[in-house]
Amino acid sequence: MKLYAECIACQVQVRLRDINTFLGDEDARVEAMKKIVNSLNDVISKCGSRYDIQCNPTLIASKLFRQVKDMLGDSDPYKQYKVQANREALKYYRELKEILSTIEDARDRLRFAIKVSLIGNLLDVGVAGYSSPDVSQLVNMVNTLEILGDVERCIDMLLKSRSVAILLDNAGEAVFDRILADVLRSKGKKVVGVVKGGAFQNDIAVNDVFEAGLNESFDEIVDTGSDASSIIIHEARKETLDLLRRVDIIVSKGMANYEYLSEIEHFFGKPVIYMLIAKCSPVARDIGVPRGKAAIRISIPRGLHSFL
């Protein structure tokens, strides 16, 4: 996704949320925001245009959140938020598994799992002007969730695959993604979860894996090797990049992964299924759905006919 003017304002507002949350002294907040604004200006002033990959919103967010962590002297400032989100989601994971056990048809089971995965994407602290619902509200949304995009084609592709990598996004959300992994594994698919190598906002990272129980639902968990907000190819582990080239399908969760991966998806040469809630206007416009809607977007490289 290219840079939109609104993305620039969002970068400031989201980092202000960090500063207000973790710094109590107003003088310290002002000084911190001065540094953030200066860094943001330095990045965007070097971009030739909004099409410059260095101005990708995800790359900018990664740089600025690293600066926040440095200023706070805290490598994982949202740790307690993540712990709580995972614990709350785990309570409902068991309930969702019970509902899943009552569904016999393979396509219906996968459709249910996709909805569960999508409602999990509502748990996000990284969008200006957006507040996450309580985890307890999410389960009630599953049956009424409207998904824009080719859900049936998504189901066809996943059922046809032998191996799937899921690029996980937020803490709490990743617990809901376990339902999707459980269903795919029950159909004999190998399912790999990809997490951050270090802390980015409230995203699930390598240190959060066991707490969220991901090891129980995925065949393998790998990390990006980086604390960037997506799998930035010049920062990511070679082993992880190689794995993504080997799987049949990549499922990309959330807006940050969409913002970056949609620019470099050809690198992997694999079908990518983007699954997200379009929580901001730029992403909604880019995908072509109303803001606030759940969306699936499928990208298949030219010449790859096995999933057409």
N, C-alpha and C positions, 0 to 999 in steps of 0.2 A: 504494500500500500504506500502511496506517495504521501508526502507531508501536506496537511491541510493547515490553514491559518488557525483554526480552532485547536489543533494539536499543540501549538505553541502556548496558547493560554492554558490548556489542560496541564502541560508539563509544570507550569508555575503553580497552579492551584493544587495539584496532587502533592507536590513537594512541600507546599505550605501546610497541607494536612499533616504530613510527617512531622514537620517542625513544630507545629502547634501541639501535636500529640506527645512528643518526646522532650520538648524543651519548655520549661515553665517560666523562664525569665524573658520578658519582652525585649530587653536590650539584646540578649543572645539570639532571639528569634529574628530581629531585624538584621543583625550581622550575618546570620546564616542565610537569610533570603537574599541579601545583597550578593553573597558568593554564588548562590544558585542562579540568580538572574544573570550575573556576569558570565558564568560558565555556559548557560544557555545561549546567550548572545554570541559568545565566542564560537560555539558549534555552528549555529545557523548562519553566522556571517561568512563562514568559510564554504558554505554550500553554493554551488553555481546556480541551482534552481531547486524547486521542490521535488524534482525527479532524481536528484543526487542521492545515492544509496546512503551516504554518510548523514543525510538528513532524515533517514527513516525514523519514525516516531519511537520505535522500540529501541534503536541504538541510542537515541537521545535519552530516553528514560533510564536505560542501563547506566549510562555515564552519570546522570544526575543523582540516582539513588546511591551509587557508590560514594559520591561526594557527601550525601547525607550520612551514610554510615561512618565515614571518616570523621565528620564533624561531631557526631554523637559518641564516637569511640565505642561503637557497638556493631559487631559483625552481623547481628540478627535481631534488629529492633522489634520486629513483629513476632518474635518467638512465642510469647504468651498468647497472643491472638491466634496463632496457628495451632497451638496446643488445644485451646478451647474449641476452635472450629473443628478439629479432627475428632475430639471427644464427643462433641454434640452430634456430628455426622455419623459416628459409629453407632450411636443409639438407634438411629433410623435405618442404618444399613441392614440390621437384622430384620427389621420390619419389612423393608423392601425385598429382602431375600425370601421372606415368607409369602409375600404377594407373588413374587416371581415363580415360586414353586407350584402355584395354582394355574399357571399358564402352560398349556401343553404344546401349542403350535410353535414351531421354531421361529417363524417370521414374527409372530406376535411377541415372543419372548425377546427377540432382538429389538423390536420396535419399542417395547417397554424400557429396555436397557438404555436405548438411545435417548429417550425422554428423561430418564433419571440422570444420565450423564449431562444433558443440557441444563436441567434445572440447577444442577450443582454449580454451573458457571455463573449463577446469580450471586455467588459468594465472592465479592471482589471489593478491595479497598483502593484500587488503582485508577478509578475513573472520576474525573471532576464532576460534581453535581449528582453523584449516584451514591445511594446508601443500600447496602446489602440487607435483604430480609433476614429474619431469624431462621436458623436451620429448621426449627419446628414447623415453619410455614411451607417449606419446600415440598414435603411429601404430598400435601394436599393439591399441589399444582400439577402432579404428574399426569393425571387423567385428562385435565383440561388444556394441557400445553399444546399450542398450535405451532407446528414447525414449518417454516417456509423453506422450500428447496425440495430436491428430489429424494425424499426419504426412501421410497421403494428401490430406487437404483442404489442408494447407499446400502440397503439391506442385501440386495443382490450381490454387490461387490464384496461385502464382508463375509457372506456365506460362501462365496466362491474362493476366497483367499485361503492360504495355508498359514500365513504369518502376518501379524499386525503389530505395528509399533504405535503406542499412544503417547503423544507429547502432552504430559500432564501440566495443569495450570495451577490453580489455587489450592491451598490447604482447605480441608473440608470437602471441596469439590472433588478432590482426588479419591476420597472415600466413596463418593457416589459413582465415580468412574470404575470402581471395583466391580460394580454390577455388570457393566459392559464387558469387562475382562472375564468375569465369571461365565457369562453367557457364551462368549466366543470360545473360551477354553472347553466348555461343555460340548462344543461342536468339533473339538479336535484341533482347534487353531493354536498356534504358538503366539502368546501375547506378551509383548515387552513394554514396560513402562519406562518413560524417559523423564527424569526429574532434573531440577537445577543442581549444579555442583556446589553452589553457595547461595546465600539468602538474597532473594529479590522480593521486596515487599512481603506480601502474605503468600507467595507461591510455595508450593511443596518442593522441598529440597532434600538432598541426600540424607541429611540428619533427621528428617521427619518420616522416613520410610516406614520404620517398624512401628512407630507410634500410630500411624494411620492404617497399619495392617496390610500395606500394599504387597508385602512379601507373600501373603496368603492367597492373593488373587492373580498375581502375575507370574509367568514362568521365569521372568528375569527382570530386574530393575537395573538400569544404567543411568549414569548422570552425565550432564553435558560437559562437566569439567570447568564450568564457568558460572559466575553469579549473574550473568546477563539475563534479561527478561525473555529471551527466546534462545534457540539453538544457533547462535551466531557462528557461522562456519569458520571464520578465522580465529575463533577462540575455543571451539568445541574439541573434545577428545577425538583423535583419529578413530579409535575403536568404536565410538558411538556413531560417528559419521558413516563408517563402514557398515555397521549394523543396519542403519537406516537405508543404505543402498541395497541391502540383501533382503529385507522384508518385502512382502507383496504389496502392502498398503500402509501408508502413514495416516493416522488420525491426529489432527491438529486441534487441540482444545484452546479456546479462548481468543481474545482479541489481539494480545501481544504476539502470539505465535502467528496469527493471520497477518498482522501488519508486516512482519518480517518475512515469513516463509513464502508468502505470495509473491515476493520479489525475487526469490532465489530457488523456487521449488524445482526448477529444471535441473538443479545441481544433483538431486537425488534420483531423477529418472524414474520416479514411482508415482502411482496415483496418490493424491492427497485429498482426504476428506476433512474439510474444515467444519468444526462444530462449535457454535458459540451463541451467546446472547449479544445482539448488537446494542451495547449499552451507551454508545456515543454516536453522534450524528455522522462524523467522518467515516467510521466503519460501516454504519448503516447505509450511507450513500454509496460507498465503494462496493458493497456486496449487492446493493439494490433491494433492500428491505426496509420497512419502517423501523425507526428507533425503538428499542425495547423488545423486539421480536427474536424468537429463537430461529436460527438459520443453519442450514447445511449447504455447503458449496463444495462441489466436486471438481477437481482438476486432474486431468489425465494427459500425460505427455503425448505429443504427436508420435505416431508410429507404434504406440503401445496399444495393441488391439485386444489383449486378453481380458480386459475388463469393460470393453464397450458393449 
